[in-house]
Amino acid sequence: MLSMWIESDLYRRQGKAITNFKETLPKPQSDLAVQMMKDPYNLSFIELEKDYREKELELGLMEHIQKFLLELGQGFAFVGRQVSLVVDNKEYFLDLLFYHLKLRRYIVIELKAREFEPQDVSQLNFYMSALDDHLRQPDDQSTIGMIFCRTKQNFTVEYALRDFNKPMGVAGYEITLIESLSKELKENLPTVEEIEAEFGTQE
């Protein structure tokens, strides 16, 4: 594990994500939460075509959930993907949901296969509020939100997070991009539906 962290340049990535944790979390939880996040996340164990979609990124993470948990770091427990929340008779789905054993909080991760946009924070804020009302137990602390985006502009992220009172962070990620898959390889790869069936989920 140590060699993997060295090879992935963990020291330079640790605690580098843009967050509002210092303004929204008490010490020492704020310090732990800051160090918990990286930028960028090393997801090179996933191979996707250049024009991949968020759904394909999500399924790639599920195929390699053990490696993803190692990259997230100690304390993360996987809860589920596409977790359903019903608000005003309308169903919404959280991309990925974790629970952090040290912070005693749910952590919701939203995946973006594009550049960060300011409205992503409002969407995440909505999900976090609904999750706190519907899933959080009395002993749980308030939810932390994380956005993983393909690219981002730092000032845009900082302005988007400013004055939000919920703990959120935004980070980039790196995957292995392949220009195109050969026809023979594509025919042998499982479809999205087959992967979903393997994980026992239906959208």
MARSE-493450 format. One record per atom (N, C-alpha, C, O): residue in one letter; atom name; z, x, y. Coordinates in steps of 0.02 Angstrom, whole numbers. Layout:
N
   res   atom       c3       c1       c2
     a     CA        Z        X        Y
...
//
This chain:
203
   res   atom       c3       c1       c2
     m      N        0       42      -60
     m     CA        0        0        0
     m      C        0       44       63
     m      O      -35       29      111
     l      N       40       98       62
     l     CA       43      143      119
     l      C      -25      173      135
     l      O      -45      177      193
     s      N      -61      194       83
     s     CA     -127      223       94
     s      C     -175      172      123
     s      O     -217      189      165
     m      N     -168      109      102
     m     CA     -211       56      129
     m      C     -199       46      203
     m      O     -245       38      243
     w      N     -134       47      223
     w     CA     -116       39      294
     w      C     -144       97      335
     w      O     -168       87      391
     i      N     -140      158      308
     i     CA     -165      216      344
     i      C     -240      211      352
     i      O     -267      223      407
     e      N     -275      194      298
     e     CA     -348      188      300
     e      C     -371      134      349
     e      O     -423      140      380
     s      N     -332       80      355
     s     CA     -351       25      399
     s      C     -328       35      471
     s      O     -335      -10      513
     d      N     -299       95      486
     d     CA     -277      111      554
     d      C     -225       61      579
     d      O     -227       39      637
     l      N     -178       44      535
     l     CA     -128       -7      552
     l      C      -89       11      615
     l      O      -74      -32      656
     y      N      -71       75      623
     y     CA      -30       95      680
     y      C      -62       75      746
     y      O      -27       53      792
     r      N     -127       83      752
     r     CA     -161       68      814
     r      C     -173       -7      823
     r      O     -187      -30      879
     r      N     -169      -46      769
     r     CA     -182     -118      773
     r      C     -119     -160      780
     r      O     -121     -215      806
     q      N      -63     -132      756
     q     CA        0     -169      753
     q      C       25     -187      824
     q      O       29     -144      868
     g      N       41     -251      834
     g     CA       68     -274      897
     g      C       20     -274      955
     g      O       41     -278     1013
     k      N      -45     -271      941
     k     CA      -95     -266      994
     k      C     -127     -332     1013
     k      O     -166     -335     1061
     a      N     -112     -386      977
     a     CA     -141     -451      994
     a      C     -114     -475     1061
     a      O      -59     -456     1082
     i      N     -152     -516     1095
     i     CA     -130     -546     1157
     i      C      -89     -608     1141
     i      O     -113     -654     1108
     t      N      -26     -610     1163
     t     CA       19     -666     1148
     t      C       60     -684     1210
     t      O       60     -648     1260
     n      N       94     -741     1204
     n     CA      144     -759     1255
     n      C      214     -760     1224
     n      O      259     -793     1250
     f      N      223     -723     1170
     f     CA      286     -725     1132
     f      C      346     -704     1174
     f      O      400     -733     1167
     k      N      337     -654     1217
     k     CA      394     -631     1257
     k      C      419     -684     1306
     k      O      477     -683     1325
     e      N      374     -729     1325
     e     CA      393     -783     1372
     e      C      417     -846     1336
     e      O      451     -887     1366
     t      N      400     -853     1271
     t     CA      414     -917     1237
     t      C      462     -911     1179
     t      O      483     -962     1152
     l      N      481     -850     1159
     l     CA      527     -841     1103
     l      C      587     -800     1126
     l      O      580     -755     1167
     p      N      646     -815     1099
     p     CA      706     -775     1116
     p      C      704     -708     1080
     p      O      674     -702     1026
     k      N      737     -658     1109
     k     CA      746     -595     1074
     k      C      799     -604     1020
     k      O      845     -644     1030
     p      N      794     -571      963
     p     CA      744     -521      944
     p      C      682     -551      911
     p      O      637     -514      890
     q      N      679     -618      906
     q     CA      621     -650      873
     q      C      556     -634      909
     q      O      504     -626      877
     s      N      558     -629      975
     s     CA      497     -615     1012
     s      C      470     -546      993
     s      O      409     -538      985
     d      N      514     -497      986
     d     CA      492     -429      967
     d      C      462     -428      897
     d      O      411     -397      885
     l      N      495     -463      851
     l     CA      469     -467      782
     l      C      402     -501      780
     l      O      356     -479      745
     a      N      394     -556      818
     a     CA      332     -593      819
     a      C      275     -551      849
     a      O      219     -553      824
     v      N      290     -513      902
     v     CA      239     -470      932
     v      C      215     -418      881
     v      O      155     -408      873
     q      N      262     -385      847
     q     CA      244     -335      798
     q      C      210     -364      737
     q      O      174     -329      701
     m      N      222     -428      724
     m     CA      192     -461      667
     m      C      116     -466      674
     m      O       80     -463      624
     m      N       92     -473      736
     m     CA       20     -484      747
     m      C      -17     -418      757
     m      O       10     -370      784
     k      N      -79     -418      735
     k     CA     -122     -359      742
     k      C     -184     -379      782
     k      O     -198     -438      792
     d      N     -220     -329      803
     d     CA     -285     -341      835
     d      C     -326     -277      831
     d      O     -308     -226      860
     p      N     -383     -279      795
     p     CA     -407     -336      756
     p      C     -376     -337      686
     p      O     -348     -288      663
     y      N     -382     -395      654
     y     CA     -363     -400      584
     y      C     -419     -372      541
     y      O     -478     -385      553
     n      N     -400     -334      490
     n     CA     -449     -303      446
     n      C     -463     -349      387
     n      O     -425     -351      338
     l      N     -517     -387      391
     l     CA     -536     -433      338
     l      C     -600     -408      304
     l      O     -641     -448      281
     s      N     -608     -342      300
     s     CA     -669     -314      272
     s      C     -677     -327      198
     s      O     -729     -311      169
     f      N     -626     -356      166
     f     CA     -633     -374       96
     f      C     -676     -437       88
     f      O     -691     -457       31
     i      N     -696     -467      143
     i     CA     -741     -525      142
     i      C     -811     -503      162
     i      O     -819     -467      211
     e      N     -861     -524      124
     e     CA     -930     -510      141
     e      C     -965     -576      158
     e      O     -967     -622      118
     l      N     -992     -579      219
     l     CA    -1025     -640      241
     l      C    -1091     -622      276
     l      O    -1098     -568      303
     e      N    -1137     -668      274
     e     CA    -1199     -659      311
     e      C    -1186     -663      385
     e      O    -1135     -689      407
     k      N    -1233     -638      424
     k     CA    -1224     -632      497
     k      C    -1208     -698      530
     k      O    -1165     -702      574
     d      N    -1241     -750      509
     d     CA    -1232     -816      540
     d      C    -1184     -860      499
     d      O    -1200     -917      484
     y      N    -1127     -832      481
     y     CA    -1079     -869      441
     y      C    -1044     -923      482
     y      O    -1043     -921      544
     r      N    -1017     -972      447
     r     CA     -980    -1026      479
     r      C     -905    -1017      466
     r      O     -885     -978      423
     e      N     -864    -1053      505
     e     CA     -792    -1049      497
     e      C     -771    -1068      426
     e      O     -724    -1039      398
     k      N     -804    -1118      398
     k     CA     -787    -1140      330
     k      C     -798    -1084      279
     k      O     -758    -1077      233
     e      N     -851    -1045      288
     e     CA     -865     -990      242
     e      C     -813     -934      250
     e      O     -793     -903      201
     l      N     -792     -922      312
     l     CA     -739     -873      324
     l      C     -674     -896      291
     l      O     -640     -856      259
     e      N     -658     -959      298
     e     CA     -597     -986      269
     e      C     -598     -980      192
     e      O     -548     -960      162
     l      N     -653     -998      162
     l     CA     -658     -994       90
     l      C     -656     -922       65
     l      O     -629     -908       12
     g      N     -684     -877      105
     g     CA     -680     -806       87
     g      C     -608     -781       87
     g      O     -589     -742       44
     l      N     -569     -804      135
     l     CA     -498     -786      137
     l      C     -461     -814       77
     l      O     -416     -782       49
     m      N     -479     -875       57
     m     CA     -445     -906        0
     m      C     -463     -870      -65
     m      O     -422     -866     -111
     e      N     -524     -845      -70
     e     CA     -544     -807     -129
     e      C     -504     -742     -136
     e      O     -494     -716     -191
     h      N     -482     -717      -78
     h     CA     -446     -653      -77
     h      C     -377     -663      -45
     h      O     -356     -622       -3
     i      N     -342     -716      -64
     i     CA     -280     -733      -31
     i      C     -227     -678      -36
     i      O     -188     -669       10
     q      N     -226     -642      -92
     q     CA     -177     -588     -100
     q      C     -189     -532      -49
     q      O     -143     -507      -18
     k      N     -252     -513      -41
     k     CA     -269     -462        8
     k      C     -256     -486       79
     k      O     -235     -448      122
     f      N     -269     -550       91
     f     CA     -257     -579      157
     f      C     -182     -578      173
     f      O     -163     -562      229
     l      N     -140     -595      125
     l     CA      -68     -594      135
     l      C      -44     -523      149
     l      O        1     -513      191
     l      N      -72     -474      115
     l     CA      -54     -404      128
     l      C      -73     -384      199
     l      O      -35     -349      232
     e      N     -131     -407      222
     e     CA     -152     -391      290
     e      C     -108     -427      342
     e      O      -94     -398      395
     l      N      -87     -487      328
     l     CA      -43     -523      375
     l      C       24     -487      382
     l      O       52     -483      436
     g      N       50     -462      326
     g     CA      112     -424      329
     g      C      169     -459      294
     g      O      161     -514      267
     q      N      227     -427      294
     q     CA      286     -453      259
     q      C      311     -517      290
     q      O      309     -526      351
     g      N      334     -562      246
     g     CA      366     -623      270
     g      C      322     -685      268
     g      O      347     -741      274
     f      N      256     -676      260
     f     CA      211     -733      261
     f      C      208     -766      192
     f      O      197     -732      141
     a      N      218     -831      190
     a     CA      211     -870      128
     a      C      156     -922      140
     a      O      158     -959      189
     f      N      107     -924       95
     f     CA       50     -970      103
     f      C       72    -1041       86
     f      O      101    -1053       34
     v      N       56    -1088      132
     v     CA       73    -1159      121
     v      C       11    -1198      100
     v      O       14    -1237       53
     g      N      -45    -1189      135
     g     CA     -105    -1226      117
     g      C     -162    -1217      166
     g      O     -153    -1189      220
     r      N     -220    -1241      146
     r     CA     -279    -1241      190
     r      C     -300    -1313      202
     r      O     -290    -1356      160
     q      N     -331    -1325      260
     q     CA     -352    -1392      279
     q      C     -295    -1442      270
     q      O     -304    -1495      240
     v      N     -237    -1424      297
     v     CA     -178    -1466      292
     v      C     -187    -1526      338
     v      O     -203    -1518      397
     s      N     -176    -1585      311
     s     CA     -189    -1647      347
     s      C     -131    -1667      392
     s      O      -73    -1664      372
     l      N     -148    -1688      453
     l     CA     -100    -1718      500
     l      C     -132    -1782      527
     l      O     -190    -1781      548
     v      N      -95    -1836      526
     v     CA     -120    -1900      551
     v      C      -86    -1917      616
     v      O      -24    -1922      619
     v      N     -126    -1926      668
     v     CA     -101    -1944      734
     v      C     -141    -2004      760
     v      O     -202    -2001      764
     d      N     -106    -2058      777
     d     CA     -139    -2119      800
     d      C     -194    -2142      753
     d      O     -249    -2160      774
     n      N     -178    -2140      688
     n     CA     -224    -2163      635
     n      C     -287    -2121      629
     n      O     -336    -2142      597
     k      N     -286    -2062      658
     k     CA     -342    -2016      650
     k      C     -318    -1953      616
     k      O     -264    -1927      631
     e      N     -358    -1928      568
     e     CA     -338    -1871      528
     e      C     -366    -1806      557
     e      O     -425    -1802      574
     y      N     -322    -1757      562
     y     CA     -341    -1690      585
     y      C     -322    -1640      531
     y      O     -279    -1653      489
     f      N     -356    -1583      531
     f     CA     -346    -1533      479
     f      C     -332    -1464      509
     f      O     -370    -1439      549
     l      N     -276    -1435      487
     l     CA     -259    -1366      507
     l      C     -296    -1319      461
     l      O     -296    -1328      400
     d      N     -328    -1268      489
     d     CA     -367    -1221      447
     d      C     -323    -1189      394
     d      O     -335    -1197      334
     l      N     -272    -1153      416
     l     CA     -227    -1118      369
     l      C     -155    -1126      393
     l      O     -141    -1121      453
     l      N     -110    -1139      346
     l     CA      -40    -1148      364
     l      C        3    -1101      321
     l      O       -4    -1098      260
     f      N       47    -1064      356
     f     CA       93    -1018      323
     f      C      164    -1033      346
     f      O      175    -1069      395
     y      N      212    -1005      311
     y     CA      282    -1007      333
     y      C      307     -936      334
     y      O      297     -899      286
     h      N      340     -916      389
     h     CA      366     -848      394
     h      C      440     -848      376
     h      O      480     -881      408
     l      N      457     -811      324
     l     CA      524     -813      296
     l      C      576     -782      341
     l      O      634     -802      340
     k      N      557     -732      382
     k     CA      606     -702      428
     k      C      613     -741      492
     k      O      668     -749      518
     l      N      558     -765      518
     l     CA      560     -804      580
     l      C      582     -876      569
     l      O      600     -911      616
     r      N      579     -899      506
     r     CA      597     -968      489
     r      C      556    -1019      527
     r      O      581    -1067      555
     r      N      491    -1007      528
     r     CA      445    -1049      566
     r      C      380    -1058      527
     r      O      359    -1014      490
     y      N      349    -1116      537
     y     CA      280    -1123      515
     y      C      236    -1082      561
     y      O      250    -1074      620
     i      N      181    -1057      532
     i     CA      131    -1021      571
     i      C       63    -1052      554
     i      O       40    -1048      497
     v      N       31    -1081      604
     v     CA      -35    -1111      593
     v      C      -87    -1063      620
     v      O      -82    -1038      676
     i      N     -139    -1050      580
     i     CA     -193    -1006      599
     i      C     -258    -1046      604
     i      O     -279    -1079      557
     e      N     -288    -1042      662
     e     CA     -353    -1073      673
     e      C     -406    -1019      672
     e      O     -399     -968      706
     l      N     -459    -1030      634
     l     CA     -513     -981      627
     l      C     -573    -1001      670
     l      O     -593    -1059      672
     k      N     -601     -951      704
     k     CA     -660     -963      745
     k      C     -714     -911      727
     k      O     -701     -851      729
     a      N     -772     -936      709
     a     CA     -828     -891      692
     a      C     -871     -878      754
     a      O     -931     -868      749
     r      N     -839     -877      811
     r     CA     -873     -867      875
     r      C     -824     -835      924
     r      O     -768     -817      906
     e      N     -846     -826      985
     e     CA     -804     -798     1037
     e      C     -749     -847     1057
     e      O     -759     -908     1054
     f      N     -691     -822     1075
     f     CA     -636     -864     1098
     f      C     -656     -903     1160
     f      O     -690     -877     1205
     e      N     -635     -967     1162
     e     CA     -647    -1009     1220
     e      C     -580    -1039     1242
     e      O     -538    -1054     1199
     p      N     -568    -1048     1308
     p     CA     -503    -1072     1332
     p      C     -480    -1137     1300
     p      O     -420    -1147     1290
     q      N     -526    -1182     1284
     q     CA     -506    -1246     1254
     q      C     -477    -1238     1185
     q      O     -445    -1284     1159
     d      N     -486    -1180     1153
     d     CA     -456    -1168     1087
     d      C     -380    -1172     1091
     d      O     -348    -1193     1043
     v      N     -352    -1151     1147
     v     CA     -279    -1152     1156
     v      C     -254    -1224     1159
     v      O     -201    -1240     1130
     s      N     -290    -1268     1192
     s     CA     -270    -1338     1196
     s      C     -271    -1371     1127
     s      O     -227    -1410     1109
     q      N     -323    -1355     1088
     q     CA     -328    -1381     1020
     q      C     -268    -1358      978
     q      O     -237    -1397      943
     l      N     -253    -1293      983
     l     CA     -197    -1265      945
     l      C     -131    -1296      968
     l      O      -88    -1310      926
     n      N     -122    -1306     1032
     n     CA      -62    -1337     1059
     n      C      -51    -1407     1029
     n      O        4    -1426     1012
     f      N     -105    -1444     1024
     f     CA     -103    -1511      994
     f      C      -81    -1508      921
     f      O      -37    -1546      900
     y      N     -110    -1463      883
     y     CA      -92    -1455      813
     y      C      -19    -1436      805
     y      O       16    -1462      762
     m      N        4    -1390      847
     m     CA       73    -1366      842
     m      C      123    -1422      857
     m      O      174    -1429      824
     s      N      107    -1462      908
     s     CA      152    -1518      925
     s      C      156    -1568      868
     s      O      210    -1591      850
     a      N       98    -1584      839
     a     CA       97    -1632      784
     a      C      132    -1605      723
     a      O      168    -1641      689
     l      N      122    -1541      709
     l     CA      155    -1510      651
     l      C      231    -1510      659
     l      O      267    -1524      611
     d      N      255    -1493      719
     d     CA      327    -1493      731
     d      C      357    -1562      721
     d      O      414    -1568      697
     d      N      320    -1614      740
     d     CA      346    -1682      732
     d      C      342    -1708      660
     d      O      385    -1746      639
     h      N      291    -1687      624
     h     CA      278    -1716      558
     h      C      302    -1674      499
     h      O      322    -1702      448
     l      N      301    -1608      505
     l     CA      318    -1565      448
     l      C      381    -1524      457
     l      O      415    -1509      408
     r      N      398    -1507      517
     r     CA      456    -1463      528
     r      C      520    -1496      506
     r      O      532    -1555      520
     q      N      562    -1458      471
     q     CA      627    -1482      449
     q      C      681    -1461      499
     q      O      670    -1416      540
     p      N      740    -1493      496
     p     CA      793    -1478      546
     p      C      811    -1404      551
     p      O      829    -1380      605
     d      N      807    -1367      495
     d     CA      826    -1296      497
     d      C      769    -1250      519
     d      O      780    -1190      528
     d      N      709    -1278      528
     d     CA      652    -1237      547
     d      C      650    -1228      623
     d      O      668    -1274      661
     q      N      628    -1170      644
     q     CA      615    -1158      715
     q      C      546    -1186      733
     q      O      508    -1205      688
     s      N      530    -1190      797
     s     CA      466    -1217      818
     s      C      408    -1174      793
     s      O      416    -1114      781
     t      N      351    -1205      785
     t     CA      292    -1174      756
     t      C      262    -1119      801
     t      O      264    -1124      862
     i      N      235    -1068      769
     i     CA      195    -1018      803
     i      C      121    -1031      788
     i      O      104    -1048      731
     g      N       79    -1023      838
     g     CA        7    -1032      829
     g      C      -31     -968      837
     g      O      -16     -928      881
     m      N      -81     -957      795
     m     CA     -122     -897      798
     m      C     -196     -918      794
     m      O     -215     -960      754
     i      N     -237     -887      836
     i     CA     -309     -899      836
     i      C     -342     -834      816
     i      O     -332     -782      849
     f      N     -382     -835      763
     f     CA     -422     -778      743
     f      C     -494     -792      765
     f      O     -524     -841      742
     c      N     -521     -751      810
     c     CA     -587     -764      836
     c      C     -633     -704      824
     c      O     -610     -647      817
     r      N     -697     -718      821
     r     CA     -746     -665      807
     r      C     -747     -613      862
     r      O     -749     -553      849
     t      N     -746     -636      924
     t     CA     -742     -592      982
     t      C     -700     -626     1035
     t      O     -687     -686     1031
     k      N     -679     -588     1085
     k     CA     -639     -617     1140
     k      C     -644     -573     1201
     k      O     -657     -513     1196
     q      N     -634     -604     1259
     q     CA     -627     -568     1322
     q      C     -553     -572     1341
     q      O     -526     -627     1348
     n      N     -522     -514     1350
     n     CA     -449     -513     1358
     n      C     -422     -552     1417
     n      O     -372     -587     1411
     f      N     -455     -547     1475
     f     CA     -431     -585     1533
     f      C     -436     -660     1521
     f      O     -391     -698     1541
     t      N     -489     -682     1488
     t     CA     -497     -753     1472
     t      C     -440     -776     1428
     t      O     -412     -830     1439
     v      N     -421     -737     1378
     v     CA     -365     -754     1334
     v      C     -300     -756     1373
     v      O     -261     -803     1365
     e      N     -288     -706     1414
     e     CA     -225     -703     1452
     e      C     -218     -763     1498
     e      O     -164     -792     1502
     y      N     -271     -782     1533
     y     CA     -268     -839     1577
     y      C     -258     -904     1538
     y      O     -222     -949     1560
     a      N     -289     -909     1479
     a     CA     -284     -969     1439
     a      C     -212     -979     1412
     a      O     -189    -1035     1407
     l      N     -178     -924     1396
     l     CA     -110     -928     1369
     l      C      -57     -935     1423
     l      O       -2     -957     1409
     r      N      -74     -916     1484
     r     CA      -24     -916     1537
     r      C        4     -986     1549
     r      O      -34    -1034     1554
     d      N       70     -991     1554
     d     CA      107    -1053     1569
     d      C      111    -1102     1511
     d      O      141    -1155     1518
     f      N       81    -1086     1453
     f     CA       93    -1128     1394
     f      C      162    -1112     1367
     f      O      181    -1054     1362
     n      N      200    -1164     1351
     n     CA      270    -1153     1329
     n      C      278    -1148     1254
     n      O      335    -1144     1230
     k      N      224    -1149     1217
     k     CA      227    -1140     1145
     k      C      204    -1069     1127
     k      O      158    -1043     1159
     p      N      236    -1038     1077
     p     CA      218     -969     1059
     p      C      150     -966     1024
     p      O      140     -994      970
     m      N      103     -930     1056
     m     CA       35     -924     1030
     m      C       11     -853     1037
     m      O       33     -816     1081
     g      N      -35     -834      993
     g     CA      -67     -769      997
     g      C     -141     -774      979
     g      O     -161     -819      941
     v      N     -181     -729     1006
     v     CA     -252     -728      993
     v      C     -272     -658      972
     v      O     -253     -609     1004
     a      N     -309     -652      918
     a     CA     -330     -587      892
     a      C     -401     -592      865
     a      O     -424     -645      845
     g      N     -434     -534      865
     g     CA     -499     -530      834
     g      C     -492     -512      760
     g      O     -437     -501      735
     y      N     -548     -509      726
     y     CA     -548     -490      655
     y      C     -613     -454      640
     y      O     -664     -463      675
     e      N     -612     -414      588
     e     CA     -671     -377      566
     e      C     -685     -395      493
     e      O     -641     -392      451
     i      N     -747     -412      480
     i     CA     -769     -427      412
     i      C     -829     -383      396
     i      O     -855     -349      440
     t      N     -850     -385      334
     t     CA     -910     -348      313
     t      C     -970     -394      320
     t      O     -976     -444      284
     l      N    -1014     -378      367
     l     CA    -1074     -418      378
     l      C    -1132     -391      337
     l      O    -1143     -331      334
     i      N    -1168     -436      305
     i     CA    -1227     -418      268
     i      C    -1286     -456      298
     i      O    -1280     -516      314
     e      N    -1342     -423      305
     e     CA    -1399     -454      338
     e      C    -1424     -515      301
     e      O    -1435     -568      330
     s      N    -1433     -508      236
     s     CA    -1455     -565      196
     s      C    -1442     -550      123
     s      O    -1440     -492      102
     l      N    -1433     -603       86
     l     CA    -1423     -595       14
     l      C    -1490     -605      -22
     l      O    -1531     -646       -2
     s      N    -1500     -566      -74
     s     CA    -1561     -575     -113
     s      C    -1561     -643     -147
     s      O    -1508     -672     -159
     k      N    -1620     -667     -162
     k     CA    -1627     -733     -194
     k      C    -1589     -734     -261
     k      O    -1556     -783     -277
     e      N    -1595     -680     -299
     e     CA    -1561     -677     -365
     e      C    -1486     -680     -356
     e      O    -1451     -714     -394
     l      N    -1459     -643     -306
     l     CA    -1388     -643     -295
     l      C    -1363     -711     -272
     l      O    -1311     -734     -294
     k      N    -1401     -742     -227
     k     CA    -1382     -808     -203
     k      C    -1377     -858     -260
     k      O    -1332     -901     -261
     e      N    -1424     -854     -308
     e     CA    -1424     -901     -364
     e      C    -1363     -892     -408
     e      O    -1341     -939     -440
     n      N    -1335     -831     -410
     n     CA    -1277     -818     -452
     n      C    -1210     -829     -417
     n      O    -1158     -830     -450
     l      N    -1212     -837     -351
     l     CA    -1150     -849     -314
     l      C    -1129     -922     -320
     l      O    -1172     -966     -324
     p      N    -1064     -935     -322
     p     CA    -1041    -1005     -323
     p      C    -1056    -1039     -257
     p      O    -1056    -1007     -204
     t      N    -1067    -1104     -259
     t     CA    -1078    -1142     -198
     t      C    -1010    -1156     -165
     t      O     -958    -1146     -195
     v      N    -1013    -1180     -102
     v     CA     -951    -1198      -67
     v      C     -914    -1252     -106
     v      O     -853    -1250     -111
     e      N     -952    -1300     -134
     e     CA     -920    -1355     -172
     e      C     -885    -1328     -235
     e      O     -832    -1352     -253
     e      N     -916    -1280     -268
     e     CA     -886    -1251     -329
     e      C     -822    -1213     -312
     e      O     -773    -1216     -349
     i      N     -822    -1177     -256
     i     CA     -762    -1141     -235
     i      C     -706    -1190     -218
     i      O     -649    -1180     -236
     e      N     -724    -1243     -182
     e     CA     -673    -1294     -164
     e      C     -644    -1327     -227
     e      O     -584    -1340     -231
     a      N     -688    -1341     -275
     a     CA     -664    -1371     -337
     a      C     -616    -1324     -374
     a      O     -568    -1346     -404
     e      N     -631    -1259     -370
     e     CA     -588    -1209     -403
     e      C     -518    -1209     -372
     e      O     -468    -1200     -407
     f      N     -515    -1221     -306
     f     CA     -450    -1223     -272
     f      C     -420    -1293     -271
     f      O     -366    -1304     -245
     g      N     -456    -1341     -300
     g     CA     -429    -1408     -306
     g      C     -422    -1445     -241
     g      O     -375    -1484     -231
     t      N     -469    -1433     -194
     t     CA     -466    -1467     -130
     t      C     -528    -1507     -118
     t      O     -582    -1489     -142
     q      N     -520    -1560      -81
     q     CA     -577    -1601      -61
     q      C     -571    -1614       13
     q      O     -517    -1630       38
     e      N     -625    -1606       48
     e     CA     -625    -1620      119
     e      C     -661    -1686      132
     e      O     -666    -1708      189
//
